[in-house]
Amino acid sequence: MEMLKETLKSTSDGVMLDRHLFKKCVQSNIVLLTQAFRKKFVIPDFMAFTSHIDKLYDTGRNLSGGQVADYIPQLAKFSPDLWGVALCTVDGQRHTVGDTKVPFCLQSCVKPLKYAIAVHDHGTEYVHRFIGKEPSGLRFNKLFLNEEDKPHNPMVNAGAIVCTSLIKQKASNAEKFDYVMNFLKKMAGNEYVGFSNATFQSERESGDRNFAIGYYLKEKKCFPEGTDMISILDFYFQLCSIEVTCESASVMAATLANGGFCPITGERVLSPEAVRNTLSLMHSCGMYDFSGQFAFHVGLPAKSGVAGGILLVVPNVMGIMCWSPPLDKLGNSVRGIQFCTDLVSLFNFHNYDNLRHFAKKLDPRREGGEQRQHTFGPMDYESLQQELALKDSLWKKVSPTESNEDTSTTVIYRMDNVGEHD
């Protein structure tokens, strides 16, 4: 694309592209361009939608309170004023506002991603021989197992450590790390995925609780046979220290929203099974001890991390990463929680918002983002009439001027003289 820009600058009458150069120019945005030509964007009025996002961002920027995590020394160095939001739709439309290019560590936001990799590689049945599916109701770093002596779920530290042990079991840590990094880069559409060695060293030096959990898991025989627990903890600390930006992480979230296909490259990265399981557990267990409240009020799959990130998925619509280091007492980003709550208050993204009858929220999936009205919509009432065996005189066509519906796609009927047929 840069080559094309330079060529255009140096020519007055444009430039002709051969097949090879055209492919090179469009391949990184092939999904976006395809949807543009077909006029099939999931959010048709994207500019109007993003103007609302900017207002929600400004609301979050004005928030104060919270504490930057300091139990891992490297995390304490981040400014509490940093605040970024990036989103990527399943079509590849992008929007960013704030500090979206600043790298930060995934920390616990990596837990659903490595669980997805484990299920993609091994299948659900194998992974859940070692890990449960239930919320624990306990702090994320408790030394506690379920009645079957398994970690409660892969979103708490015990479950995430066991999940780490399932990835490329026969390989060296170096090979395992490269494998996960390459996987995450595919999820991110080959955008920024890095590694903070300083955070890794800091994690390992201050990781007594995780070492205690590791020994407890080893005692209870929670790992696959032959697992080197100390080596697995090193790998676990490495994965927590993987860096992203809001921009690259929003593509990862969008890959989950898009059923495992990266919306930037169009490549299948994860199996449908892995995506479904991951989103289910993010929904029930992803937000530490706030998971139930978050599921109730926001109703979307999400995972938070102590670096201040919240990875949010709106299934079949978009992925979002919001990041701000100050945390509340439960370990979630203060600004991030507010943004997610405000987002679902404005738009009908909550998993249980009724898309047909809920008229109090905006629906960006409709042209213009208008509120949904209590209208029948483009329903085939001819078929409905036959199915209900109603008399002809009960339904009457009305003039397009009598309805607010788009008459190019909708046939309008109304009921007349109902009382006459009692």
LUMRO-393120 format. One record per residue (C-alpha): y, x, z negated. Coordinates in Angstrom, 3 decimals. Last residue first. Layout:
<pt north="Y" east="X" up="Z"/>
...
END
This chain:
<pt north="-12.431" east="-66.095" up="-16.546"/>
<pt north="-11.662" east="-65.601" up="-12.841"/>
<pt north="-8.224" east="-67.192" up="-12.787"/>
<pt north="-7.091" east="-65.096" up="-15.755"/>
<pt north="-7.380" east="-61.897" up="-13.746"/>
<pt north="-4.841" east="-63.117" up="-11.239"/>
<pt north="-4.191" east="-59.695" up="-9.756"/>
<pt north="-5.543" east="-56.259" up="-10.616"/>
<pt north="-3.835" east="-53.326" up="-8.922"/>
<pt north="-4.787" east="-51.030" up="-6.099"/>
<pt north="-3.314" east="-47.814" up="-4.779"/>
<pt north="-4.988" east="-45.560" up="-2.238"/>
<pt north="-4.167" east="-41.968" up="-3.025"/>
<pt north="-3.936" east="-38.789" up="-0.978"/>
<pt north="-0.865" east="-39.208" up="1.213"/>
<pt north="0.401" east="-41.918" up="-1.091"/>
<pt north="1.287" east="-39.434" up="-3.842"/>
<pt north="1.375" east="-41.807" up="-6.820"/>
<pt north="4.592" east="-43.201" up="-8.218"/>
<pt north="3.612" east="-46.708" up="-7.145"/>
<pt north="5.348" east="-49.791" up="-5.898"/>
<pt north="6.805" east="-47.957" up="-2.905"/>
<pt north="3.287" east="-47.260" up="-1.664"/>
<pt north="2.822" east="-51.024" up="-1.203"/>
<pt north="-0.009" east="-52.573" up="-3.169"/>
<pt north="-3.621" east="-53.230" up="-2.233"/>
<pt north="-5.157" east="-56.062" up="-4.246"/>
<pt north="-8.166" east="-56.169" up="-6.494"/>
<pt north="-9.455" east="-59.332" up="-8.185"/>
<pt north="-9.394" east="-61.345" up="-4.938"/>
<pt north="-12.306" east="-59.423" up="-3.527"/>
<pt north="-14.631" east="-60.435" up="-6.352"/>
<pt north="-15.976" east="-57.682" up="-8.569"/>
<pt north="-19.531" east="-56.386" up="-8.192"/>
<pt north="-18.804" east="-53.511" up="-10.627"/>
<pt north="-20.303" east="-50.956" up="-8.253"/>
<pt north="-18.683" east="-52.564" up="-5.248"/>
<pt north="-15.255" east="-52.485" up="-6.838"/>
<pt north="-15.745" east="-48.864" up="-7.940"/>
<pt north="-16.670" east="-47.852" up="-4.415"/>
<pt north="-13.533" east="-49.434" up="-2.969"/>
<pt north="-11.610" east="-48.078" up="-5.962"/>
<pt north="-12.067" east="-44.512" up="-4.770"/>
<pt north="-10.002" east="-42.666" up="-7.356"/>
<pt north="-6.942" east="-40.618" up="-6.424"/>
<pt north="-5.149" east="-41.243" up="-9.720"/>
<pt north="-5.646" east="-44.221" up="-12.026"/>
<pt north="-2.347" east="-43.728" up="-13.754"/>
<pt north="-1.636" east="-42.990" up="-17.428"/>
<pt north="0.538" east="-40.034" up="-16.554"/>
<pt north="-0.217" east="-36.349" up="-16.800"/>
<pt north="2.895" east="-34.356" up="-17.522"/>
<pt north="4.338" east="-32.484" up="-14.610"/>
<pt north="3.414" east="-28.871" up="-13.878"/>
<pt north="5.167" east="-29.053" up="-10.493"/>
<pt north="1.870" east="-29.446" up="-8.643"/>
<pt north="-0.857" east="-29.913" up="-11.219"/>
<pt north="-2.693" east="-27.037" up="-12.919"/>
<pt north="0.411" east="-26.392" up="-15.003"/>
<pt north="-0.356" east="-29.501" up="-17.078"/>
<pt north="2.457" east="-30.182" up="-19.510"/>
<pt north="1.654" east="-31.937" up="-22.769"/>
<pt north="2.224" east="-35.399" up="-24.240"/>
<pt north="0.349" east="-37.415" up="-21.617"/>
<pt north="-3.237" east="-36.941" up="-22.757"/>
<pt north="-5.146" east="-39.506" up="-20.687"/>
<pt north="-6.830" east="-37.643" up="-17.849"/>
<pt north="-7.007" east="-34.039" up="-19.014"/>
<pt north="-8.160" east="-34.891" up="-22.520"/>
<pt north="-7.245" east="-31.912" up="-24.667"/>
<pt north="-10.499" east="-30.763" up="-26.210"/>
<pt north="-10.590" east="-27.140" up="-25.088"/>
<pt north="-6.876" east="-26.795" up="-25.778"/>
<pt north="-5.147" east="-25.822" up="-22.524"/>
<pt north="-2.953" east="-28.929" up="-22.234"/>
<pt north="0.295" east="-26.959" up="-22.196"/>
<pt north="3.171" east="-26.941" up="-24.710"/>
<pt north="1.323" east="-27.020" up="-28.033"/>
<pt north="-1.388" east="-24.825" up="-26.515"/>
<pt north="1.089" east="-22.070" up="-25.692"/>
<pt north="2.895" east="-22.450" up="-29.030"/>
<pt north="-0.317" east="-21.776" up="-30.956"/>
<pt north="-1.223" east="-18.792" up="-28.788"/>
<pt north="2.288" east="-17.336" up="-29.116"/>
<pt north="2.370" east="-17.838" up="-32.888"/>
<pt north="-0.993" east="-16.142" up="-33.314"/>
<pt north="0.160" east="-13.208" up="-31.183"/>
<pt north="3.434" east="-12.811" up="-33.056"/>
<pt north="1.654" east="-12.478" up="-36.408"/>
<pt north="-1.150" east="-10.329" up="-34.988"/>
<pt north="-4.391" east="-11.075" up="-36.850"/>
<pt north="-5.782" east="-9.104" up="-39.804"/>
<pt north="-6.262" east="-11.955" up="-42.287"/>
<pt north="-3.153" east="-11.022" up="-44.314"/>
<pt north="-0.972" east="-11.194" up="-41.195"/>
<pt north="-0.672" east="-8.276" up="-38.819"/>
<pt north="2.309" east="-6.360" up="-37.366"/>
<pt north="1.111" east="-4.450" up="-34.242"/>
<pt north="2.162" east="-6.823" up="-31.418"/>
<pt north="-0.040" east="-7.459" up="-28.422"/>
<pt north="-0.735" east="-10.502" up="-26.264"/>
<pt north="-3.509" east="-10.321" up="-23.703"/>
<pt north="-4.052" east="-13.374" up="-21.547"/>
<pt north="-6.827" east="-14.523" up="-19.216"/>
<pt north="-6.489" east="-17.397" up="-16.791"/>
<pt north="-7.634" east="-20.775" up="-15.433"/>
<pt north="-11.398" east="-21.345" up="-15.263"/>
<pt north="-11.695" east="-20.787" up="-19.021"/>
<pt north="-8.369" east="-20.115" up="-20.799"/>
<pt north="-9.283" east="-16.800" up="-22.427"/>
<pt north="-7.252" east="-14.979" up="-25.087"/>
<pt north="-7.552" east="-11.313" up="-26.060"/>
<pt north="-5.321" east="-10.878" up="-29.103"/>
<pt north="-4.069" east="-7.347" up="-29.745"/>
<pt north="-2.399" east="-6.059" up="-32.894"/>
<pt north="-4.212" east="-2.731" up="-33.404"/>
<pt north="-6.296" east="-4.612" up="-35.987"/>
<pt north="-8.081" east="-6.555" up="-33.264"/>
<pt north="-8.206" east="-10.212" up="-32.231"/>
<pt north="-10.683" east="-12.086" up="-30.120"/>
<pt north="-10.132" east="-15.419" up="-28.386"/>
<pt north="-11.978" east="-18.430" up="-26.975"/>
<pt north="-9.662" east="-21.479" up="-26.882"/>
<pt north="-9.161" east="-24.498" up="-29.145"/>
<pt north="-5.694" east="-23.550" up="-30.374"/>
<pt north="-5.398" east="-25.665" up="-33.543"/>
<pt north="-9.034" east="-26.282" up="-34.476"/>
<pt north="-10.569" east="-23.139" up="-32.976"/>
<pt north="-7.785" east="-21.062" up="-34.560"/>
<pt north="-8.292" east="-22.691" up="-37.956"/>
<pt north="-12.038" east="-22.108" up="-37.782"/>
<pt north="-11.631" east="-18.495" up="-36.663"/>
<pt north="-8.984" east="-17.561" up="-39.250"/>
<pt north="-11.447" east="-15.547" up="-41.339"/>
<pt north="-11.826" east="-13.075" up="-38.444"/>
<pt north="-10.509" east="-14.485" up="-35.158"/>
<pt north="-13.481" east="-14.308" up="-32.806"/>
<pt north="-16.194" east="-16.295" up="-34.598"/>
<pt north="-16.458" east="-19.797" up="-33.130"/>
<pt north="-14.505" east="-19.520" up="-29.874"/>
<pt north="-15.319" east="-15.844" up="-29.336"/>
<pt north="-18.964" east="-16.754" up="-29.857"/>
<pt north="-18.938" east="-19.405" up="-27.149"/>
<pt north="-16.872" east="-17.230" up="-24.808"/>
<pt north="-19.407" east="-14.411" up="-25.074"/>
<pt north="-22.415" east="-16.662" up="-24.566"/>
<pt north="-20.918" east="-18.272" up="-21.450"/>
<pt north="-19.839" east="-14.929" up="-19.993"/>
<pt north="-23.216" east="-13.239" up="-20.541"/>
<pt north="-25.110" east="-16.174" up="-19.035"/>
<pt north="-22.810" east="-16.298" up="-16.003"/>
<pt north="-23.658" east="-12.623" up="-15.352"/>
<pt north="-20.901" east="-10.042" up="-15.603"/>
<pt north="-19.107" east="-7.869" up="-13.036"/>
<pt north="-19.190" east="-9.889" up="-9.785"/>
<pt north="-16.510" east="-8.266" up="-7.644"/>
<pt north="-13.549" east="-10.269" up="-6.315"/>
<pt north="-11.363" east="-7.188" up="-6.753"/>
<pt north="-8.409" east="-8.675" up="-8.631"/>
<pt north="-10.007" east="-11.858" up="-9.984"/>
<pt north="-12.957" east="-9.913" up="-11.454"/>
<pt north="-15.930" east="-12.249" up="-11.265"/>
<pt north="-17.696" east="-12.888" up="-14.595"/>
<pt north="-17.166" east="-16.647" up="-14.796"/>
<pt north="-13.465" east="-16.510" up="-13.935"/>
<pt north="-12.151" east="-16.840" up="-17.500"/>
<pt north="-14.231" east="-13.799" up="-18.495"/>
<pt north="-12.769" east="-11.851" up="-15.566"/>
<pt north="-9.353" east="-13.196" up="-16.607"/>
<pt north="-9.796" east="-11.638" up="-20.052"/>
<pt north="-10.517" east="-8.268" up="-18.444"/>
<pt north="-7.503" east="-8.789" up="-16.159"/>
<pt north="-5.334" east="-9.474" up="-19.226"/>
<pt north="-6.656" east="-6.216" up="-20.707"/>
<pt north="-5.226" east="-4.212" up="-17.790"/>
<pt north="-1.741" east="-5.688" up="-18.173"/>
<pt north="-1.620" east="-5.687" up="-21.971"/>
<pt north="-2.492" east="-2.008" up="-21.804"/>
<pt north="-5.890" east="-0.570" up="-22.611"/>
<pt north="-7.281" east="2.179" up="-24.819"/>
<pt north="-10.837" east="2.730" up="-26.000"/>
<pt north="-10.835" east="3.782" up="-29.659"/>
<pt north="-13.066" east="0.946" up="-30.887"/>
<pt north="-15.642" east="2.094" up="-28.328"/>
<pt north="-15.572" east="5.637" up="-29.701"/>
<pt north="-15.997" east="4.436" up="-33.282"/>
<pt north="-19.143" east="2.509" up="-32.266"/>
<pt north="-20.490" east="5.543" up="-30.377"/>
<pt north="-20.073" east="7.663" up="-33.500"/>
<pt north="-21.708" east="4.880" up="-35.516"/>
<pt north="-24.628" east="4.859" up="-33.062"/>
<pt north="-25.122" east="8.620" up="-33.485"/>
<pt north="-25.249" east="8.177" up="-37.257"/>
<pt north="-27.808" east="5.357" up="-36.907"/>
<pt north="-30.196" east="7.223" up="-34.611"/>
<pt north="-32.263" east="4.306" up="-33.283"/>
<pt north="-36.035" east="4.868" up="-32.940"/>
<pt north="-36.983" east="1.222" up="-33.294"/>
<pt north="-34.205" east="-1.198" up="-32.448"/>
<pt north="-31.753" east="-1.571" up="-35.346"/>
<pt north="-31.836" east="-4.157" up="-38.143"/>
<pt north="-34.475" east="-2.354" up="-40.232"/>
<pt north="-32.998" east="-3.610" up="-43.534"/>
<pt north="-32.476" east="-0.025" up="-44.746"/>
<pt north="-30.883" east="0.912" up="-41.407"/>
<pt north="-28.504" east="-2.037" up="-41.582"/>
<pt north="-27.494" east="-0.997" up="-45.117"/>
<pt north="-27.009" east="2.586" up="-43.940"/>
<pt north="-24.755" east="1.398" up="-41.114"/>
<pt north="-22.771" east="-0.940" up="-43.373"/>
<pt north="-22.077" east="1.986" up="-45.730"/>
<pt north="-21.054" east="4.133" up="-42.746"/>
<pt north="-18.754" east="1.303" up="-41.666"/>
<pt north="-17.183" east="1.180" up="-45.120"/>
<pt north="-16.712" east="4.953" up="-45.174"/>
<pt north="-14.941" east="4.997" up="-41.797"/>
<pt north="-11.763" east="6.935" up="-42.631"/>
<pt north="-12.738" east="10.236" up="-40.986"/>
<pt north="-14.573" east="8.516" up="-38.135"/>
<pt north="-11.725" east="6.167" up="-37.336"/>
<pt north="-9.148" east="8.986" up="-37.447"/>
<pt north="-11.257" east="11.100" up="-35.112"/>
<pt north="-11.563" east="8.163" up="-32.702"/>
<pt north="-7.852" east="7.387" up="-33.044"/>
<pt north="-6.960" east="10.981" up="-32.107"/>
<pt north="-9.435" east="10.869" up="-29.207"/>
<pt north="-7.605" east="7.885" up="-27.756"/>
<pt north="-9.463" east="6.725" up="-24.659"/>
<pt north="-8.326" east="5.094" up="-21.432"/>
<pt north="-8.701" east="1.941" up="-19.360"/>
<pt north="-5.841" east="1.377" up="-16.941"/>
<pt north="-6.591" east="-0.733" up="-13.867"/>
<pt north="-9.833" east="-0.610" up="-11.898"/>
<pt north="-9.971" east="-4.430" up="-11.691"/>
<pt north="-10.042" east="-4.642" up="-15.484"/>
<pt north="-13.648" east="-5.870" up="-15.601"/>
<pt north="-14.625" east="-3.009" up="-13.318"/>
<pt north="-12.805" east="-0.591" up="-15.614"/>
<pt north="-14.666" east="-2.104" up="-18.558"/>
<pt north="-18.020" east="-1.397" up="-16.920"/>
<pt north="-17.019" east="2.163" up="-16.029"/>
<pt north="-15.963" east="2.786" up="-19.622"/>
<pt north="-19.206" east="1.257" up="-20.936"/>
<pt north="-21.373" east="3.516" up="-18.756"/>
<pt north="-19.277" east="6.615" up="-19.460"/>
<pt north="-19.695" east="6.005" up="-23.205"/>
<pt north="-23.437" east="5.528" up="-22.901"/>
<pt north="-23.830" east="8.715" up="-20.851"/>
<pt north="-21.862" east="10.727" up="-23.414"/>
<pt north="-23.754" east="9.111" up="-26.290"/>
<pt north="-27.036" east="10.186" up="-24.709"/>
<pt north="-29.249" east="7.600" up="-23.004"/>
<pt north="-32.447" east="5.927" up="-24.198"/>
<pt north="-30.767" east="2.891" up="-25.714"/>
<pt north="-28.368" east="2.119" up="-22.866"/>
<pt north="-26.482" east="-0.478" up="-24.972"/>
<pt north="-28.517" east="-2.073" up="-27.769"/>
<pt north="-27.192" east="0.187" up="-30.554"/>
<pt north="-23.643" east="-1.051" up="-29.954"/>
<pt north="-24.841" east="-4.604" up="-30.665"/>
<pt north="-26.120" east="-3.416" up="-34.049"/>
<pt north="-22.696" east="-1.970" up="-34.850"/>
<pt north="-20.973" east="-5.126" up="-33.566"/>
<pt north="-23.168" east="-7.312" up="-35.745"/>
<pt north="-22.356" east="-5.343" up="-38.883"/>
<pt north="-18.653" east="-5.179" up="-37.979"/>
<pt north="-18.211" east="-8.900" up="-37.385"/>
<pt north="-17.883" east="-10.285" up="-33.839"/>
<pt north="-21.566" east="-9.796" up="-32.909"/>
<pt north="-22.768" east="-12.596" up="-35.228"/>
<pt north="-24.372" east="-13.135" up="-38.656"/>
<pt north="-25.940" east="-9.690" up="-38.928"/>
<pt north="-29.725" east="-10.016" up="-39.307"/>
<pt north="-31.760" east="-10.116" up="-42.508"/>
<pt north="-33.287" east="-13.488" up="-41.569"/>
<pt north="-31.303" east="-15.244" up="-44.295"/>
<pt north="-28.064" east="-13.789" up="-42.924"/>
<pt north="-26.721" east="-10.309" up="-43.652"/>
<pt north="-23.970" east="-8.959" up="-45.915"/>
<pt north="-22.136" east="-5.708" up="-46.404"/>
<pt north="-18.735" east="-7.216" up="-45.634"/>
<pt north="-16.510" east="-5.752" up="-42.887"/>
<pt north="-15.442" east="-8.971" up="-41.125"/>
<pt north="-14.654" east="-10.763" up="-44.395"/>
<pt north="-16.946" east="-13.712" up="-45.016"/>
<pt north="-17.487" east="-17.207" up="-43.635"/>
<pt north="-20.268" east="-15.658" up="-41.550"/>
<pt north="-19.813" east="-17.604" up="-38.327"/>
<pt north="-23.264" east="-18.197" up="-36.786"/>
<pt north="-24.887" east="-16.643" up="-33.702"/>
<pt north="-27.276" east="-14.091" up="-35.191"/>
<pt north="-27.988" east="-10.505" up="-34.100"/>
<pt north="-31.190" east="-8.474" up="-33.612"/>
<pt north="-33.568" east="-10.835" up="-31.815"/>
<pt north="-30.361" east="-12.258" up="-30.464"/>
<pt north="-29.956" east="-9.460" up="-27.939"/>
<pt north="-33.463" east="-9.956" up="-26.541"/>
<pt north="-33.184" east="-13.718" up="-26.064"/>
<pt north="-29.733" east="-13.591" up="-24.500"/>
<pt north="-30.483" east="-11.197" up="-21.664"/>
<pt north="-30.850" east="-7.408" up="-21.624"/>
<pt north="-28.161" east="-5.937" up="-19.340"/>
<pt north="-25.708" east="-8.848" up="-19.094"/>
<pt north="-26.372" east="-9.705" up="-22.739"/>
<pt north="-25.532" east="-6.132" up="-23.812"/>
<pt north="-22.473" east="-5.978" up="-21.536"/>
<pt north="-21.162" east="-9.280" up="-22.896"/>
<pt north="-21.667" east="-7.997" up="-26.452"/>
<pt north="-19.716" east="-4.877" up="-25.443"/>
<pt north="-16.828" east="-7.045" up="-24.275"/>
<pt north="-16.955" east="-9.418" up="-27.237"/>
<pt north="-16.613" east="-6.480" up="-29.639"/>
<pt north="-13.943" east="-4.543" up="-27.702"/>
<pt north="-11.169" east="-6.694" up="-29.156"/>
<pt north="-12.220" east="-5.251" up="-32.526"/>
<pt north="-10.346" east="-1.992" up="-31.831"/>
<pt north="-8.887" east="-2.316" up="-28.326"/>
<pt north="-6.670" east="0.704" up="-28.731"/>
<pt north="-3.100" east="0.715" up="-27.445"/>
<pt north="-1.441" east="1.852" up="-24.220"/>
<pt north="2.175" east="0.728" up="-23.598"/>
<pt north="2.527" east="-0.928" up="-20.172"/>
<pt north="2.968" east="-4.489" up="-21.436"/>
<pt north="5.898" east="-3.889" up="-23.758"/>
<pt north="7.758" east="-7.102" up="-22.899"/>
<pt north="6.870" east="-9.679" up="-20.259"/>
<pt north="4.065" east="-9.707" up="-17.721"/>
<pt north="2.943" east="-12.153" up="-15.057"/>
<pt north="0.080" east="-11.930" up="-12.600"/>
<pt north="-1.581" east="-14.168" up="-10.016"/>
<pt north="-5.131" east="-12.928" up="-9.404"/>
<pt north="-6.678" east="-16.285" up="-8.524"/>
<pt north="-8.450" east="-16.544" up="-11.883"/>
<pt north="-5.010" east="-16.137" up="-13.432"/>
<pt north="-3.722" east="-12.936" up="-15.003"/>
<pt north="-1.513" east="-12.889" up="-18.059"/>
<pt north="0.472" east="-10.256" up="-19.897"/>
<pt north="2.324" east="-10.524" up="-23.195"/>
<pt north="4.028" east="-7.647" up="-25.006"/>
<pt north="5.595" east="-6.960" up="-28.371"/>
<pt north="6.460" east="-3.611" up="-29.968"/>
<pt north="8.930" east="-4.028" up="-32.839"/>
<pt north="6.431" east="-3.045" up="-35.548"/>
<pt north="6.448" east="0.506" up="-34.129"/>
<pt north="3.043" east="2.141" up="-33.906"/>
<pt north="2.285" east="5.136" up="-36.152"/>
<pt north="0.197" east="3.123" up="-38.633"/>
<pt north="-2.567" east="2.788" up="-36.042"/>
<pt north="-3.260" east="6.539" up="-36.109"/>
<pt north="-3.793" east="6.495" up="-39.892"/>
<pt north="-6.624" east="3.901" up="-39.863"/>
<pt north="-6.059" east="2.037" up="-43.134"/>
<pt north="-2.461" east="1.617" up="-41.991"/>
<pt north="-2.438" east="-1.655" up="-40.085"/>
<pt north="1.152" east="-2.702" up="-39.281"/>
<pt north="2.246" east="-5.372" up="-41.752"/>
<pt north="3.366" east="-8.921" up="-41.115"/>
<pt north="6.798" east="-10.448" up="-41.178"/>
<pt north="9.424" east="-11.042" up="-38.517"/>
<pt north="9.502" east="-13.494" up="-35.646"/>
<pt north="12.313" east="-13.345" up="-33.074"/>
<pt north="10.067" east="-11.732" up="-30.474"/>
<pt north="7.630" east="-14.619" up="-30.787"/>
<pt north="10.214" east="-17.175" up="-29.703"/>
<pt north="11.233" east="-14.902" up="-26.840"/>
<pt north="7.607" east="-14.753" up="-25.651"/>
<pt north="7.368" east="-18.534" up="-25.713"/>
<pt north="10.497" east="-18.675" up="-23.556"/>
<pt north="9.034" east="-16.134" up="-21.119"/>
<pt north="5.823" east="-18.160" up="-20.888"/>
<pt north="7.857" east="-21.263" up="-19.998"/>
<pt north="9.501" east="-19.349" up="-17.137"/>
<pt north="5.999" east="-18.248" up="-16.157"/>
<pt north="4.933" east="-21.840" up="-15.516"/>
<pt north="7.971" east="-22.634" up="-13.388"/>
<pt north="7.344" east="-19.517" up="-11.296"/>
<pt north="3.640" east="-20.322" up="-10.921"/>
<pt north="4.090" east="-23.771" up="-9.453"/>
<pt north="0.583" east="-24.150" up="-7.998"/>
<pt north="-1.385" east="-22.942" up="-11.042"/>
<pt north="-5.022" east="-22.820" up="-9.879"/>
<pt north="-3.758" east="-21.510" up="-6.549"/>
<pt north="-5.320" east="-23.196" up="-3.524"/>
<pt north="-2.801" east="-22.716" up="-0.734"/>
<pt north="-5.580" east="-21.374" up="1.529"/>
<pt north="-3.463" east="-18.409" up="2.594"/>
<pt north="-2.447" east="-17.797" up="-1.007"/>
<pt north="-6.041" east="-18.103" up="-2.253"/>
<pt north="-7.161" east="-15.411" up="0.177"/>
<pt north="-4.207" east="-13.216" up="-0.696"/>
<pt north="-4.930" east="-13.367" up="-4.428"/>
<pt north="-8.636" east="-12.678" up="-3.957"/>
<pt north="-7.996" east="-9.715" up="-1.619"/>
<pt north="-5.460" east="-8.033" up="-3.851"/>
<pt north="-6.851" east="-4.490" up="-4.105"/>
<pt north="-8.357" east="-4.777" up="-0.615"/>
<pt north="-5.102" east="-5.739" up="1.085"/>
<pt north="-3.599" east="-2.428" up="2.162"/>
<pt north="-6.846" east="-0.590" up="2.878"/>
<pt north="-8.142" east="-3.490" up="4.933"/>
<pt north="-4.938" east="-3.509" up="6.979"/>
<pt north="-5.163" east="0.258" up="7.479"/>
<pt north="-8.732" east="0.048" up="8.801"/>
<pt north="-8.116" east="-2.945" up="11.078"/>
<pt north="-5.064" east="-1.379" up="12.720"/>
<pt north="-1.679" east="-2.218" up="11.342"/>
<pt north="1.434" east="-2.450" up="13.525"/>
<pt north="4.717" east="-1.528" up="11.880"/>
<pt north="8.151" east="-3.087" up="11.600"/>
<pt north="11.037" east="-2.797" up="14.058"/>
<pt north="13.333" east="-0.382" up="12.247"/>
<pt north="10.751" east="2.190" up="11.180"/>
<pt north="10.987" east="4.777" up="8.389"/>
<pt north="11.104" east="2.369" up="5.479"/>
<pt north="8.157" east="0.391" up="6.861"/>
<pt north="6.020" east="3.525" up="7.006"/>
<pt north="6.816" east="4.369" up="3.387"/>
<pt north="5.884" east="0.882" up="2.243"/>
<pt north="2.616" east="0.985" up="4.210"/>
<pt north="1.612" east="4.312" up="2.667"/>
<pt north="2.361" east="2.895" up="-0.782"/>
<pt north="0.000" east="0.000" up="0.000"/>
END
